[in-house]
Amino acid sequence: MALRCPALRPGWPLGGRPRPPARSFLGPVLALVSGFLGGCGGSEGTGGAGTRSPDHRAPLPAPAEGIPPEGAGKGVRIADAGGRILELAHPPSRLISLVPSATETLLALGAGHLLVARTRYDTASALAHLPSVGGGLHPSLEAIVAAGPQVVVTFAGETDPVTAARLEAAGIAVFRIRPESLGEIRRTIRDLGRLVGRDDRADSILAALDQELEALQRRLQGRPKVRAAWLLGGHPPWVAGPGSYLDEVLGLAGGENVFHDAPSPYLPVSLEEFLVRRIDLILVSPGADSLLTPLPIPRITPPPALERPGPDLARWIRELARLLHPEAFL
């Protein structure tokens, strides 16, 4: 994924030409990071990325357990994160999600039986029986078409425009999501609930999310903020800046992002920036490499699940808060 960094103002030396971090990363698009790490351009078990003609599709198995979607008698009309309107006569009975966090949301909505395939990064035991379509980015289109979904959930953006275009050309509806902030994560949960006719369950998930976050804020009230930098890796090191999903998460967990004054949500900074700022703690994303080892600043690894935001988001923000403020959880 290409990371774009606007022109930096004075005081933000980069130590050279900006380069993407060693671990491709962009906020809650971390739902797809596993695809970057696993070489998502390849296919799994299919040997190709082309689509089959509808006349050559494999026979379609019945939906798991023959369970129809809730609200099967009512239509669906919903705008996705790409601004496109998806209109169906009734909620789909056959789905594929190419976004792991969306897959987790569908399971939480009670719609797991509607899934007819998975990505290689969907490792829940409830999905083990499903065929894999490969990575979430550049999956095997042949495998998707063979599974016969009515709707495929994809990430809205320019990372992989070919997949969505080819699916639509093959007559398969595409529903795009873009969970790049807490507000958009909430929208994704609500939209997926509407898509599968489970609005009430989506409302329950969101209500529980709000209640847990409100309880956490009460627990942290009055406690000093932990000044932290969220390190993503790379050479020079990349960090989370203002307006990023991780910046929001850090604030909710009782932290203060020392790079909140940066000119971009994600950007590379010089090592000197870590020396001239007062930093209590460095949060090191799982698997991140850096040049910061010599710095005498404590560091921890935040819960990896935070980088795959789904219906259990509040739980993992609470776990991060426990790392930042252990005294508040005694």
Long-range contacts (C-beta under 8 A, 24 or more apart in sequence): 1-25, 1-26, 1-29, 1-36, 1-159, 3-238, 3-266, 5-263, 5-264, 5-266, 5-267, 5-268, 6-263, 6-264, 7-263, 8-263, 8-264, 8-267, 9-263, 12-262, 12-263, 12-267, 12-269, 12-273, 13-269, 13-270, 13-272, 13-273, 14-236, 14-268, 14-269, 14-270, 15-236, 15-268, 15-270, 15-271, 16-236, 18-267, 18-268, 19-234, 19-235, 19-236, 19-268, 20-234, 20-238, 21-232, 21-233, 21-234, 21-237, 21-238, 21-268, 21-288, 22-233, 22-234, 22-235, 22-288, 22-289, 23-232, 23-233, 23-234, 23-285, 23-287, 23-288, 23-289, 25-232, 25-233, 25-238, 25-266, 25-285, 26-180, 26-266, 27-180, 27-181, 27-240, 27-244, 27-245, 27-246, 27-265, 27-266, 28-101, 28-179, 28-180, 28-181, 28-184, 28-185, 28-245, 28-307, 28-309, 29-155, 29-157, 29-159, 29-180, 30-307, 30-308, 30-309, 31-99, 31-100, 31-101, 31-102, 31-136, 31-155, 31-179, 31-308, 31-309, 31-310, 32-99, 32-100, 32-136, 32-137, 32-155, 32-159, 33-307, 34-100, 34-121, 34-135, 34-136, 35-119, 35-121, 35-135, 35-136, 35-137, 36-137, 37-287, 38-120, 38-121, 38-135, 39-135, 40-134, 40-135, 40-136, 40-137, 40-138, 40-139, 41-135, 41-137, 41-138, 42-134, 42-135, 42-138, 43-133, 43-134, 43-139, 43-140, 43-142, 43-143, 44-120, 44-132, 44-133, 44-134, 44-135, 44-140, 44-143, 45-131, 45-132, 45-134, 45-140, 45-143, 46-133, 46-134, 46-140, 46-142, 46-143, 48-140, 48-142, 49-138, 49-139, 49-140, 49-141, 49-142, 50-141, 50-142, 51-141, 51-142, 51-144, 51-145, 51-166, 51-169, 51-170, 52-142, 52-145, 52-146, 54-145, 54-170, 54-171, 57-145, 57-146, 57-148, 58-146, 58-148, 60-94, 60-148, 61-116, 63-93, 63-94, 63-113, 63-114, 63-116, 64-113, 64-114, 65-113, 67-113, 68-93, 69-93, 69-111, 69-114, 69-196, 69-197, 70-110, 70-196, 70-197, 70-198, 71-196, 71-197, 71-198, 71-199, 72-197, 74-197, 76-194, 76-195, 76-197, 78-175, 78-191, 78-194, 78-195, 80-156, 80-174, 80-175, 80-176, 80-177, 80-191, 81-156, 81-176, 81-177, 81-178, 81-184, 81-187, 81-188, 81-191, 82-156, 82-176, 82-178, 84-174, 84-176, 86-151, 86-173, 86-175, 86-195, 88-150, 88-151, 88-173, 90-197, 91-195, 91-196, 91-197, 92-149, 92-150, 92-151, 92-173, 92-195, 92-196, 93-150, 94-147, 94-148, 94-149, 94-150, 94-151, 95-149, 95-150, 95-151, 95-152, 95-153, 95-196, 96-133, 96-144, 96-147, 96-149, 96-151, 96-152, 96-153, 97-122, 97-152, 97-153, 98-133, 98-136, 98-137, 98-139, 98-152, 98-153, 98-154, 98-155, 98-163, 99-136, 99-153, 99-154, 99-155, 99-177, 99-179, 100-136, 100-308, 100-310, 101-179, 101-188, 101-308, 101-309, 101-310, 102-153, 102-177, 102-179, 102-188, 102-192, 102-310, 103-127, 104-308, 104-310, 104-311, 104-312, 105-188, 105-189, 105-192, 105-205, 105-310, 105-311, 106-153, 106-192, 106-196, 108-201, 108-205, 108-310, 108-311, 108-312, 109-192, 109-193, 109-196, 109-198, 109-201, 109-202, 109-205, 110-198, 110-201, 111-192, 111-196, 111-198, 114-196, 116-147, 116-148, 116-149, 117-143, 117-144, 117-147, 117-149, 137-163, 138-162, 138-163, 139-163, 141-166, 141-167, 141-170, 144-172, 145-170, 145-172, 151-175, 151-195, 153-177, 153-192, 179-245, 179-309, 180-245, 181-243, 181-245, 181-248, 182-245, 182-248, 182-249, 182-252, 182-313, 185-245, 185-309, 185-313, 189-311, 205-311, 208-314, 209-311, 209-313, 209-314, 212-314, 212-315, 212-318, 213-252, 213-314, 213-317, 216-252, 216-253, 216-314, 216-317, 216-318, 216-321, 217-252, 219-321, 219-328, 219-329, 220-253, 220-254, 220-321, 220-325, 220-328, 223-254, 223-325, 223-328, 225-254, 225-255, 225-256, 226-254, 226-255, 226-256, 226-280, 226-281, 226-324, 226-325, 227-255, 227-256, 227-258, 227-277, 227-278, 227-279, 227-280, 227-281, 228-255, 228-256, 228-257, 228-258, 228-279, 228-280, 228-281, 228-282, 228-283, 228-324, 229-257, 229-258, 229-259, 229-274, 229-277, 229-279, 229-281, 229-282, 229-283, 230-257, 230-259, 230-283, 230-285, 230-302, 231-282, 231-283, 231-284, 231-285, 231-288, 231-290, 231-292, 231-299, 232-266, 232-285, 232-288, 233-284, 233-285, 233-287, 233-288, 233-289, 233-290, 234-268, 234-288, 234-289, 234-290, 235-289, 235-290, 235-291, 236-268, 236-269, 236-270, 236-271, 236-291, 237-268, 237-269, 237-271, 237-274, 237-290, 237-291, 237-292, 238-266, 238-267, 238-268, 238-269, 239-266, 239-267, 239-268, 239-269, 240-265, 240-266, 241-265, 241-266, 241-267, 245-309, 246-306, 249-306, 249-317, 249-320, 250-283, 250-320, 252-317, 252-321, 253-317, 253-318, 253-320, 253-321, 253-323, 253-324, 254-321, 254-324, 254-325, 254-328, 255-281, 255-320, 255-324, 271-295, 281-324
